[in-house]
Amino acid sequence: MAGRIRQSDIEEVKARTNIGDIVGDYVSLKTGGVGALKGLCPFHDEKSPSFYVRPGVGRYHCFGCGEGGDVYEFLLKMDHVSFTDAVERLAARIGYQLHYEEGGGGPSEGSGNRARLLAANSAAEEFFRDRLSAPDADPGRRFLGERGFDSAAAAHFGVGFAPKSWDELTKHLRGKGFTQEELLTAGLVSQGDRGVYDRFRGRLIWPIRDVTGQTIGFGARRLLEDDKGPKYLNTPETPVYKKAQVLYGLDLAKRDISRQDQVVVVEGYTDVMACHLAGITTAVATCGTSFGVDHIKVIRRVMGDDNSQGSVIFTFDPDAAGQKAATRAFGEEQRFSAQTYVAVGPDGLDPCDLRLSKGDDAVRRMIDARKPMFEFMIRQVVERFDLDSVEGRAAALRAGAPIVATIRDPASQNGYTRELARLSGGDLQDAVRAVRAAQRGGSRDGSGGDSRGRSRDGQGGTAQGGADGTSGPGGEGQVQLSRAELSDPTQRTERESLMVLLQLPGEVGAERAARAVQVPFVNPTHAVVRDAIASQLPTMTQPGWVDRVLAEVPQAYAPTVNGLAVAALPQGGDPGRYARSIVDGLIDRDLLREKAELTSRLGRTEEPELRRQIERAMVAIETERRRLRGE
């Protein structure tokens, strides 16, 4: 039985891991304030970023939905792994040797364990890649060569070959210690009347990887005439492979997608290869399923498309299937904040065939010549009609009007109304009336307006109010305040002081922090967090500071602490000076309160010695206040 990972190792792995790097494998992160990163939340759908990561603290928090935690919690929630799997994965990433207690066991090896399934896929990929150079893989090498891909291209994309054998892969993986149940669960083998056999046989193999680069499945292309299976055969749904949430090539494309604010969606593995080799390194493809909502969510997280500057470019084959795919993509277009386009190759060639026949530059020109999705769809609708007849032109105008009616931006809608009139051969006024009629009759989503709920500038609402009561009140990544807090500078100062105590303890300093936690707080929630900080104050400059504070507060207050530890601080200037000024303001407020109390006592006291004591105390307070102000 597997042993328990030593607690000191768990803490050491977390301390050595940059949470920004881990989250950045899933979400495009940009600067979000001093020491903070921000992006679109991977746990709920949003159009403006409210998800913040603070590497210096080692935590993340979404001010839209309230999700938050450390790097282990992120992996648990994102990939649905066990805690042990999360620790082992991060340890492997940084090359740290874990130690196990309770008998000194090793990593768990249950058949449903994610780490085991990923390990089996990795071993299978290595097997397939090695077999591509074997004599019996000549059909696979020939297929690649005929499509313009050499051995370097095959190696770059991890392309391999599955031998035409009943159980060669099965025997190979069993020899490496994987059980039959694990191989079945991973989708690498199938169960038949004659027992277990290799799922992929005599086929060219592409590894399908998640956004972090881990191999989660495979796509296999038929090569042999006696293979009666489908042209493409993919891994079935498994605990680690969900085809509706996977985009082939995303692991290779994600960095450039984020940098260029562009993604090119093509239709197959070889199209992705052709685009990347031609310099279009933002190309991805779906894996055996139609482009859908989950794919959009993945792209938006990687792009971080919280404005209208990004471009999502679709390529479609000119056949009926391609037209159907275009219609489906247009139906989901409103989910993007980025602008959507369609690129169609000359003579209807897909990127792979275009590169083969006309070279890399032709692929780049195809993408550069993209047309807006609205224009493409209007053309597709209008061209179905006989435009040589009055009846056909009128019908085309009516058919295209609902598309134009979904455009919310008035200037763009006017322009596309003119385009509809031109393409259909109709009168402009007739087109205007048709679009207005379509608006009255409802749009794509039946709401009578643009289903985006946003203008084409990409601006939209952000989810408000997580379970912990945190969100953005007047600036992104700020802890949400109630109306009373917003109007009360005292409560704002309390909250800002807690933020810098949690985020910048070293800058605040032990002496200043010790004085700050003695201040009575007006807000009872703030007071609970203050007390937790006070209880751990001797360790405030040691690693794991926020974790120790979290361990002190009741569970209901944990999301609030997490939000305070991640919330964005003002950009610009000296963070240390800012932190000290905030805490000094808190202390100054308390000194003023003490001075007011002493003044009241002085007015009620007649005894000379007691008055002198009060006056000396008031002078000391005033001296301390001047010191805080730097006077």
C-alpha positions in Angstrom: 0.0 0.0 0.0 1.3 3.5 -0.8 2.8 5.5 2.0 1.8 8.9 3.1 4.0 11.8 1.7 6.1 13.4 4.4 4.5 16.7 5.5 7.9 18.5 5.3 8.1 17.4 1.6 4.6 18.7 0.9 5.6 22.1 2.3 8.9 22.1 0.5 7.4 21.3 -2.9 4.8 24.0 -2.5 7.5 26.5 -1.4 9.7 25.7 -4.5 6.8 25.9 -6.9 5.8 29.1 -8.6 2.0 29.1 -8.6 2.1 31.6 -11.5 3.8 29.0 -13.7 1.3 26.3 -12.9 -1.8 28.5 -13.3 -0.2 30.0 -16.4 -0.3 26.5 -18.1 -4.1 26.8 -18.0 -4.8 30.6 -18.1 -3.3 33.5 -19.9 -2.0 35.7 -17.1 -1.1 39.4 -17.4 0.2 41.9 -14.8 -2.6 42.7 -12.4 -0.9 45.1 -9.9 2.1 44.9 -7.7 3.2 41.3 -7.5 -0.1 40.0 -8.9 -1.2 38.4 -12.1 -4.7 38.3 -13.5 -6.7 36.4 -16.1 -10.0 34.9 -17.0 -11.3 32.5 -14.3 -11.0 28.8 -15.3 -13.8 27.9 -12.8 -16.6 30.0 -14.2 -17.4 31.7 -17.5 -16.6 35.5 -17.6 -15.6 38.1 -20.1 -13.6 40.5 -17.9 -10.8 39.0 -15.7 -11.5 38.7 -12.0 -9.1 35.8 -11.4 -5.9 36.9 -9.5 -2.7 35.0 -8.7 -0.1 36.2 -6.3 3.1 34.1 -6.7 4.8 35.8 -3.7 2.0 34.6 -1.4 1.5 31.3 -3.3 -2.3 31.7 -3.7 -5.0 32.5 -6.2 -8.5 33.9 -5.8 -11.4 34.7 -8.1 -13.2 37.9 -7.2 -16.1 36.8 -9.4 -17.0 33.3 -8.2 -15.0 33.1 -4.9 -12.8 30.1 -5.8 -9.4 30.4 -4.2 -6.5 28.5 -2.6 -2.9 27.3 -3.0 -1.3 25.5 -5.9 -2.4 22.1 -4.6 -6.0 23.3 -4.4 -5.8 24.7 -7.9 -4.7 21.3 -9.4 -7.4 19.4 -7.3 -10.1 21.7 -8.7 -8.8 22.1 -12.2 -7.8 18.5 -13.0 -9.9 16.6 -10.4 -6.7 14.8 -9.2 -6.1 13.5 -5.7 -4.0 15.4 -3.3 -1.3 12.8 -3.6 -1.3 13.1 -7.3 -1.0 16.9 -7.1 2.0 16.7 -4.9 3.7 14.0 -7.0 3.1 15.9 -10.2 4.6 19.1 -8.8 7.5 17.2 -7.3 8.2 15.6 -10.6 8.1 19.0 -12.3 10.8 20.5 -10.1 12.8 17.3 -9.8 12.2 16.9 -6.1 12.5 13.4 -4.5 9.5 12.7 -2.2 9.7 10.6 0.9 6.9 8.4 2.1 5.9 7.5 5.6 3.9 4.5 7.0 6.1 1.8 5.6 8.0 3.9 3.1 5.8 3.1 0.2 5.7 5.0 -3.1 3.1 6.6 -5.3 -0.3 5.0 -5.3 -1.0 2.7 -8.2 -4.8 2.4 -8.4 -6.2 1.7 -11.8 -8.3 4.9 -11.8 -5.4 7.0 -10.6 -4.8 10.0 -13.0 -1.1 9.8 -12.6 -1.0 6.2 -13.6 -3.2 6.8 -16.7 -1.0 9.7 -17.7 2.1 7.5 -17.2 0.6 4.8 -19.4 -0.1 7.3 -22.1 3.4 8.7 -21.9 4.8 5.2 -22.2 2.6 4.4 -25.2 3.6 7.6 -26.9 7.3 6.7 -26.5 6.5 3.2 -27.9 4.6 4.7 -31.0 7.4 7.2 -31.7 10.1 4.6 -31.6 8.1 2.4 -34.0 7.8 5.1 -36.6 11.4 4.2 -37.7 10.8 0.5 -37.9 10.5 -1.3 -41.3 6.8 -2.0 -41.0 6.1 1.7 -40.5 6.9 2.5 -44.1 3.2 3.3 -44.9 3.2 5.9 -42.1 6.5 7.5 -43.2 5.2 7.6 -46.8 2.0 9.2 -45.7 3.9 11.9 -43.9 6.3 12.5 -46.8 3.5 12.8 -49.3 2.1 15.6 -47.2 5.3 17.5 -46.9 6.3 16.4 -43.4 9.9 15.2 -42.8 11.3 13.3 -39.8 11.9 16.6 -37.9 8.3 17.6 -38.3 7.2 14.2 -37.1 9.4 14.5 -34.0 8.3 18.0 -33.2 4.6 16.9 -33.1 5.4 13.5 -31.5 3.9 11.5 -34.5 4.3 7.8 -34.2 3.2 4.5 -35.6 1.1 1.6 -34.2 2.3 -1.7 -35.5 -0.2 -4.0 -37.2 -0.2 -6.4 -34.2 -2.9 -7.9 -32.0 -1.2 -7.0 -28.7 2.3 -5.7 -29.1 1.6 -2.5 -27.3 -0.3 -4.4 -24.6 2.7 -6.7 -23.9 5.1 -3.7 -23.9 3.1 -1.8 -21.3 2.3 -4.8 -19.2 6.1 -5.3 -19.1 6.4 -1.8 -17.7 4.1 -2.7 -14.8 0.8 -1.3 -16.0 -2.2 -3.5 -15.3 -4.8 -4.6 -17.8 -7.4 -2.6 -16.0 -5.3 0.6 -16.2 -4.8 0.1 -20.0 -8.5 -0.4 -20.5 -9.3 2.7 -18.4 -6.7 4.7 -20.4 -8.4 3.6 -23.7 -5.1 2.1 -25.0 -6.6 -1.4 -25.4 -10.0 -2.8 -26.1 -11.9 -5.9 -24.7 -13.2 -8.4 -27.2 -14.3 -12.0 -27.3 -10.7 -13.1 -27.8 -9.5 -11.0 -24.8 -7.7 -7.7 -24.6 -6.1 -6.3 -27.8 -4.4 -3.1 -28.9 -6.9 -0.4 -29.8 -4.6 1.2 -32.5 -3.1 -1.2 -35.1 -1.4 -0.4 -38.3 -2.1 3.4 -38.0 -0.2 6.7 -37.9 -0.5 8.1 -34.4 -0.7 11.7 -33.1 -0.4 12.2 -29.3 -3.2 14.5 -28.0 -1.9 16.6 -25.1 -3.6 18.9 -22.6 -2.7 22.5 -22.2 0.2 21.5 -19.8 1.7 19.2 -22.4 0.7 15.9 -20.8 -0.4 13.2 -23.2 -4.0 12.3 -22.4 -5.0 10.4 -25.6 -4.2 9.7 -29.2 -5.6 10.2 -32.7 -4.9 7.5 -35.3 -5.2 7.7 -39.1 -6.0 4.7 -41.2 -3.2 3.7 -43.6 -3.8 0.1 -44.8 -6.4 -1.0 -47.4 -7.5 -3.9 -45.3 -8.2 -1.7 -42.3 -12.0 -1.5 -42.2 -12.2 0.9 -39.3 -13.0 4.6 -39.5 -10.5 7.0 -41.3 -9.7 8.5 -37.9 -9.9 6.7 -34.6 -9.4 8.5 -31.3 -9.0 7.5 -27.7 -12.5 7.0 -26.2 -13.6 9.2 -23.3 -11.5 8.4 -20.2 -10.9 10.0 -16.8 -8.2 12.1 -18.3 -9.5 12.6 -21.9 -12.6 14.6 -22.6 -12.7 15.3 -26.3 -15.1 18.2 -26.0 -12.6 20.0 -23.8 -9.4 19.3 -25.8 -7.8 21.1 -28.7 -5.0 19.4 -30.6 -1.8 21.5 -30.7 -2.8 23.8 -27.9 0.2 22.8 -25.8 2.5 24.0 -28.6 0.3 27.1 -29.6 -0.7 28.5 -26.2 2.3 30.9 -25.7 1.9 32.4 -29.2 -1.9 32.6 -28.8 -1.4 34.6 -25.7 1.3 36.8 -27.2 -0.4 37.5 -30.5 -4.0 37.6 -29.3 -4.9 35.2 -32.1 -6.0 31.6 -32.5 -6.5 29.8 -35.8 -9.0 26.9 -35.6 -8.4 24.3 -38.3 -10.0 20.9 -39.0 -7.3 18.2 -38.6 -4.0 17.1 -37.3 -2.1 17.6 -40.5 -3.6 21.1 -40.9 -2.2 22.0 -37.5 1.2 20.7 -38.5 1.1 22.6 -41.9 0.1 25.9 -40.2 2.8 25.7 -37.6 5.5 24.8 -40.1 4.3 27.7 -42.2 4.7 30.1 -39.3 1.1 30.1 -38.1 2.0 28.9 -34.7 -1.4 29.7 -33.2 -3.2 26.9 -35.0 -5.3 24.2 -33.1 -7.9 21.7 -34.0 -10.7 19.8 -32.4 -10.3 16.1 -31.7 -13.0 14.0 -33.3 -15.9 16.3 -32.3 -17.5 19.5 -33.4 -16.2 22.9 -32.2 -18.3 23.7 -29.2 -18.8 25.8 -26.0 -16.2 24.0 -24.0 -13.6 24.6 -26.7 -14.5 28.3 -26.6 -14.0 28.4 -22.8 -10.5 26.9 -23.3 -9.5 29.3 -26.0 -10.8 32.3 -24.0 -8.8 31.3 -21.0 -5.6 31.0 -23.0 -6.2 34.2 -25.0 -7.4 36.2 -22.1 -9.6 37.9 -24.6 -11.1 40.6 -22.3 -11.1 43.1 -25.1 -11.8 43.3 -28.8 -8.2 43.2 -29.9 -8.0 39.4 -30.3 -8.8 37.4 -33.4 -10.3 34.0 -33.7 -9.9 32.6 -37.2 -11.8 29.6 -38.4 -10.8 27.6 -41.6 -13.5 25.4 -43.2 -13.6 23.0 -46.0 -15.9 24.1 -48.9 -17.9 20.8 -48.8 -21.2 20.3 -47.0 -19.6 19.2 -43.8 -17.5 22.4 -43.8 -20.5 24.6 -44.3 -22.3 22.8 -41.5 -19.2 23.4 -39.3 -19.3 27.1 -40.2 -22.9 27.4 -39.2 -22.2 25.8 -35.9 -19.3 28.1 -35.2 -21.3 31.1 -36.1 -24.0 30.0 -33.7 -21.4 30.2 -30.9 -19.6 33.3 -32.2 -21.3 35.5 -29.6 -19.4 33.8 -26.8 -16.2 35.4 -27.9 -15.1 38.9 -26.9 -12.5 38.7 -29.7 -13.4 39.4 -33.3 -14.2 36.2 -35.3 -13.1 35.6 -38.9 -13.2 32.9 -41.5 -10.2 32.0 -43.8 -10.8 29.9 -46.9 -8.0 28.7 -49.1 -7.9 29.2 -52.9 -9.7 26.5 -54.7 -11.1 25.3 -51.4 -7.7 23.8 -50.3 -7.2 23.1 -46.6 -3.9 24.3 -45.0 -2.1 21.0 -45.5 -3.0 20.7 -49.2 -2.4 24.4 -49.8 1.1 24.2 -48.2 1.9 21.1 -50.3 0.8 22.6 -53.6 1.8 26.3 -53.2 4.2 26.5 -50.2 4.3 28.1 -46.8 3.7 31.6 -48.0 0.4 30.6 -49.5 -0.8 29.4 -46.0 0.2 32.7 -44.5 -1.6 34.6 -47.2 -4.7 32.5 -46.6 -4.8 33.5 -43.0 -4.0 37.1 -43.8 -6.9 37.2 -46.2 -9.5 36.2 -43.6 -13.0 37.7 -43.8 -15.1 38.7 -40.8 -17.4 35.9 -39.7 -20.5 38.1 -40.4 -19.5 38.8 -43.9 -18.8 35.1 -44.5 -22.1 34.0 -43.2 -24.0 36.6 -45.2 -22.3 35.4 -48.3 -23.1 31.8 -47.5 -26.8 32.6 -47.0 -27.2 34.9 -50.1 -25.4 32.5 -52.5 -28.1 29.8 -51.9 -30.6 31.9 -53.9 -31.1 32.6 -57.6 -30.0 36.3 -57.7 -31.0 36.6 -61.4 -34.6 36.7 -60.4 -36.6 39.3 -58.4 -38.0 36.6 -56.2 -34.5 35.2 -55.5 -33.0 38.6 -54.6 -35.9 39.3 -52.2 -35.6 35.9 -50.6 -31.8 36.4 -50.2 -32.4 39.7 -48.5 -34.9 38.3 -46.1 -32.6 35.3 -45.3 -29.6 37.5 -44.6 -31.4 40.1 -42.6 -31.5 38.1 -39.3 -27.7 37.7 -39.4 -27.2 41.5 -39.7 -29.8 42.1 -37.0 -27.6 40.3 -34.5 -24.9 43.0 -34.8 -25.3 45.4 -31.9 -22.8 48.1 -32.9 -24.8 50.6 -35.0 -21.9 51.5 -37.3 -21.1 47.9 -38.1 -24.8 47.0 -38.5 -25.3 49.9 -41.0 -22.2 48.7 -42.9 -23.3 45.1 -43.1 -26.8 46.2 -44.1 -25.3 47.9 -47.1 -23.2 44.8 -47.8 -26.3 42.6 -47.6 -28.0 44.9 -50.2 -25.0 44.8 -52.5 -24.5 41.0 -52.3 -28.2 40.2 -52.8 -28.7 42.8 -55.5 -31.5 44.4 -53.5 -32.4 48.0 -52.7 -30.7 49.5 -49.6 -34.0 50.7 -48.1 -35.5 47.2 -48.6 -32.4 45.8 -46.7 -32.9 48.4 -43.9 -36.6 47.4 -43.5 -35.7 43.7 -43.6 -33.1 44.1 -40.8 -35.5 46.1 -38.7 -38.2 43.5 -39.1 -35.7 40.8 -38.1 -34.8 42.8 -35.0 -38.5 43.0 -34.0 -38.9 39.3 -34.7 -35.9 38.2 -32.6 -32.3 37.2 -33.1 -30.3 34.1 -33.0 -31.0 33.5 -29.3 -34.6 34.6 -29.6 -34.1 37.5 -27.3 -34.8 40.2 -29.9 -31.3 41.6 -29.6 -27.7 40.6 -29.7 -27.2 37.5 -27.8 -23.8 38.7 -26.7 -25.2 41.2 -24.2 -22.2 43.3 -25.2 -21.0 45.7 -27.9 -18.3 44.7 -30.4 -15.8 46.4 -28.2 -15.9 43.2 -26.2 -16.9 44.7 -22.9 -19.2 42.7 -20.8 -20.3 42.2 -17.2 -18.3 40.4 -14.6 -19.8 37.9 -12.2 -20.5 39.6 -8.9 -20.3 38.4 -5.4 -18.6 35.1 -4.6 -19.6 32.8 -1.7 -17.1 34.7 0.5 -18.5 38.1 -0.4 -15.6 39.2 -2.5 -15.5 40.7 -5.9 -14.4 43.9 -7.6 -16.1 47.0 -6.2 -14.5 49.8 -8.1 -11.4 48.2 -9.6 -10.4 44.8 -10.8 -9.1 42.4 -8.1 -10.3 44.5 -5.2 -12.0 42.8 -2.2 -15.7 43.7 -2.3 -17.0 46.0 0.3 -20.5 46.4 1.5 -22.1 49.9 1.0 -21.3 50.6 4.6 -17.7 49.7 4.1 -17.4 51.7 0.9 -18.7 54.9 2.7 -16.6 54.3 5.8 -12.9 55.1 5.5 -12.2 53.4 8.8 -13.3 50.0 7.4 -11.4 50.6 4.2 -8.3 51.3 6.2 -8.8 48.1 8.2 -9.1 46.0 5.1 -6.2 47.6 3.3 -4.1 47.1 6.4 -5.0 43.4 6.5 -4.1 43.1 2.8 -0.5 44.5 3.3 0.0 42.5 6.5 -0.8 39.3 4.6 0.9 40.2 1.3 3.9 42.3 2.4 4.8 41.3 6.0 8.5 41.9 5.5 7.8 45.4 4.2 5.6 46.2 7.1 8.0 45.0 9.7 7.5 43.2 13.0 7.3 46.3 15.3 4.8 48.1 13.1 2.7 44.9 12.7 2.7 44.2 16.5 1.3 47.7 17.1 -1.3 47.4 14.2 -2.9 44.2 15.6 -3.6 46.0 18.9 -5.9 48.4 17.1 -9.6 47.8 17.8 -11.4 47.0 14.5 -14.9 48.3 13.7 -15.7 45.5 11.2 -16.2 42.1 13.1 -14.9 40.1 10.1 -11.8 42.2 9.9 -11.3 41.7 13.7 -11.3 37.9 13.3 -8.6 38.1 10.6 -6.6 40.6 12.7 -6.7 38.1 15.7 -5.5 35.3 13.5 -2.6 37.5 12.2 -1.8 38.4 15.8 -1.6 34.8 16.9 1.0 34.0 14.2 2.9 37.3 14.3 6.2 35.8 15.5 6.4 33.8 12.2 5.2 36.5 9.9 8.5 36.6 7.8 8.8 32.8 7.5 7.5 30.8 4.5 3.9 29.7 4.7 2.8 32.9 6.5 -0.7 33.0 4.8 -1.2 29.3 5.3 -0.7 29.7 9.0 -3.1 32.5 9.3 -5.7 30.5 7.3 -5.2 27.6 9.8 -6.2 30.0 12.6 -9.4 31.4 11.3 -12.8 29.5 11.4 -13.5 27.8 8.1 -16.2 30.3 7.1 -13.6 33.1 7.2 -11.0 31.3 5.0 -12.2 32.7 1.7 -12.0 36.2 3.1 -8.4 35.6 4.1 -7.6 34.1 0.8 -9.1 37.1 -1.0 -7.2 39.6 1.1 -4.0 37.7 0.4 -4.4 37.9 -3.3 -6.3 41.2 -3.9 -4.4 43.7 -6.1 -2.4 46.4 -4.5 -1.9 49.8 -6.3 0.6 49.8 -9.2 3.5 52.2 -9.3 5.6 53.6 -6.6 7.4 51.7 -3.8 5.3 48.8 -2.4 7.1 48.9 0.9 6.4 52.6 1.4 2.8 52.0 0.4 2.5 49.1 2.9 4.0 51.1 5.7 1.8 54.2 5.0 -1.4 52.1 5.1 -0.5 50.5 8.5 0.7 53.8 9.8 -2.6 55.3 8.9 -4.4 52.5 10.9 -2.1 53.2 13.9 -2.6 56.9 13.6 -6.4 56.5 13.6 -6.1 54.5 16.9 -3.8 57.1 18.4 -6.3 59.8 17.5 -9.0 57.7 19.3 -6.8 57.4 22.4 -6.1 61.1 22.3 -9.8 61.9 22.2 -10.4 59.6 25.2 -7.7 61.3 27.2 -9.0 64.7 26.3 -12.4 63.6 27.6 -10.8 62.3 30.8 -8.8 65.5 31.2 -12.0 67.5 31.1 -13.5 65.4 33.9 -10.5 65.4 36.2 -9.6 67.9 38.9 -6.8 66.1 40.7 -3.5 67.8 39.6 -1.2 64.7 39.5 -3.7 62.7 37.4 -4.1 65.7 35.0 -0.3 65.8 34.6 -0.2 62.1 33.8 -2.9 62.5 31.2 -1.2 65.5 29.7 2.1 63.6 29.5 0.3 60.7 27.8 -1.3 63.1 25.3 2.1 64.6 24.5 3.5 61.1 23.9 0.6 60.3 21.6 1.1 63.5 19.6 4.8 62.8 19.3 4.1 59.4 18.0 1.6 60.8 15.5 4.2 63.3 14.2 6.7 60.5 13.9 4.3 58.4 11.8 3.8 61.4 9.5 7.5 61.9 9.1 7.4 65.4 10.7 
